Amino acid sequence: MGDPKRHRKKYTTPTRPWDKTRIEKEMELVVKYGLRNKRELWRFQNILRKYRRVARDLLAEINLPGREGEIAKAKAQTVIKKLNKMGILPEKATLDDILNLSVENFLERRLQTMVYRQGLAKTIKQARQLITHGHIAVEGRRVTSPSFIVTRDLEGKISFYRNSPFAEVV
């Protein structure tokens, strides 16, 4: 099974490392969402790439005759349901909507962005600091990872941790 301490890389580096337009777009996203480095952005780009690949494969299989088409439709519904639960897609979405997703859709679901959008932090950088220092809780449990994906049902359950000095301020 492998050594549990060895982590697998969850991102892929760009094929053209010095492409000026890509670097500028990435820097805008890094600043806008308060990311620590480009690796965090590349990780979410990899997640988006994975879902788009799955959607393309399922679109190709849905039109197949017989049992393969039915299985592909069922798989498509589970993928759409998962993305809906994550809060990335609306209730009545299709595979075409998955192909229209962008990295911003995933970055908006990060805990850091949610804390800032809900007004618990004054800036996006302060939101990151509050999370890493353990002042933010999701459903009463302390979460110290700014890149935690907040699902739809956890969206309204973000607050300050009960022992945090910020909990008395608000």
C-alpha positions in Angstrom: 0.0 0.0 0.0 3.0 2.3 0.5 4.3 4.5 3.1 1.6 6.7 4.5 4.0 9.6 5.1 4.7 9.9 1.4 2.3 12.3 -0.2 1.5 12.2 -3.9 1.7 15.4 -5.8 -1.8 16.8 -6.4 -1.0 19.3 -9.1 0.7 19.5 -12.4 3.0 22.3 -13.4 2.3 24.3 -16.6 3.8 23.0 -19.8 5.0 26.5 -20.8 6.5 27.9 -17.5 7.3 31.4 -18.9 4.1 32.2 -20.7 3.5 35.8 -19.8 -0.3 35.9 -20.2 -0.7 32.7 -18.1 1.5 34.1 -15.4 -0.5 37.4 -15.3 -3.8 35.6 -15.0 -2.5 33.3 -12.3 -1.2 36.3 -10.3 -4.6 38.0 -10.5 -6.2 34.8 -9.1 -3.5 34.4 -6.4 -4.1 38.0 -5.2 -7.9 37.9 -5.5 -8.3 34.7 -3.5 -5.3 35.2 -1.1 -3.5 32.0 -2.1 -0.1 31.3 -0.6 1.5 30.2 -3.9 0.7 29.1 -7.4 0.7 25.5 -6.3 -2.6 26.0 -4.5 -4.0 27.4 -7.8 -2.6 24.5 -9.8 -4.2 22.0 -7.5 -7.6 23.5 -8.1 -6.9 23.6 -11.8 -6.1 19.9 -11.6 -9.5 19.2 -9.9 -11.3 21.2 -12.6 -9.4 19.3 -15.3 -10.4 16.0 -13.7 -14.1 16.8 -13.7 -14.0 18.2 -17.2 -12.3 15.0 -18.5 -15.0 12.9 -16.8 -17.7 15.0 -18.3 -16.2 14.7 -21.8 -15.9 10.9 -21.5 -19.5 10.6 -20.2 -20.8 12.8 -23.0 -19.2 10.4 -25.5 -20.6 7.3 -23.8 -24.2 8.6 -23.2 -25.1 8.2 -26.9 -24.0 4.6 -27.0 -26.8 2.0 -27.5 -27.8 -0.4 -24.9 -26.6 -0.8 -21.4 -23.4 1.3 -21.8 -25.5 4.4 -22.4 -27.7 3.8 -19.3 -24.6 3.3 -17.1 -23.1 6.5 -18.5 -26.3 8.4 -17.6 -26.2 7.1 -14.1 -22.6 8.1 -13.7 -23.3 11.5 -15.1 -26.0 12.0 -12.5 -23.7 11.0 -9.6 -21.0 13.5 -10.8 -23.6 16.3 -11.2 -25.0 15.4 -7.7 -21.5 15.5 -6.2 -20.7 18.9 -7.7 -24.2 20.2 -6.6 -23.5 19.0 -3.0 -20.1 20.9 -3.2 -22.1 24.0 -4.2 -20.4 24.3 -7.6 -23.3 23.5 -9.8 -27.0 24.3 -9.5 -29.7 21.7 -8.9 -30.7 21.1 -12.6 -27.3 21.1 -14.2 -26.1 19.1 -17.2 -22.8 17.7 -18.3 -22.4 20.8 -20.5 -22.5 22.9 -17.3 -19.5 21.0 -16.0 -17.6 21.8 -19.2 -18.4 25.5 -18.7 -16.9 25.6 -15.1 -13.8 27.6 -14.4 -11.2 27.6 -11.6 -13.0 30.5 -9.9 -16.0 28.3 -9.2 -13.8 26.0 -7.1 -11.8 28.8 -5.5 -15.1 30.4 -4.4 -15.9 27.3 -2.3 -12.7 27.4 -0.3 -13.1 28.1 3.4 -10.8 31.1 3.2 -13.0 32.8 0.6 -16.2 31.9 2.5 -14.9 33.4 5.8 -14.0 36.6 3.9 -17.4 36.7 2.0 -19.3 36.2 5.3 -17.6 39.1 6.9 -15.8 37.2 9.6 -12.5 38.7 8.3 -11.8 42.2 7.0 -9.5 41.0 4.2 -8.8 37.8 2.4 -5.4 37.5 3.9 -6.8 38.0 7.4 -9.2 35.2 6.7 -6.3 32.9 5.9 -4.6 33.9 9.1 -7.7 33.4 11.2 -8.1 29.9 9.8 -4.5 28.8 10.2 -4.3 30.1 13.8 -7.4 28.0 14.6 -10.0 30.8 15.2 -12.5 29.4 12.6 -14.8 26.5 13.1 -17.1 24.7 10.7 -20.1 23.1 12.4 -18.4 23.6 15.8 -15.2 21.8 14.8 -11.9 23.7 14.3 -10.6 23.7 10.7 -7.1 24.9 10.2 -6.9 24.4 6.4 -7.7 27.5 4.3 -8.3 25.3 1.2 -11.0 23.2 2.9 -13.9 22.9 0.4 -17.2 24.1 2.1 -20.2 22.1 0.9 -23.7 23.6 0.6 -24.9 22.2 3.9 -21.9 23.5 5.8 -22.0 27.0 4.3 -24.2 28.5 7.0 -22.3 26.7 9.8 -19.0 28.7 9.6 -18.3 30.7 12.8 -15.5 31.5 15.2 -14.2 28.7 17.4 -15.7 28.7 20.8 -12.4 29.3 22.6 -11.3 32.0 20.2 -11.0 35.6 21.5 -12.7 36.7 18.3 -15.8 34.8 19.4 -16.6 37.3 22.1 -16.0 40.3 19.8 -18.8 39.5 17.4 
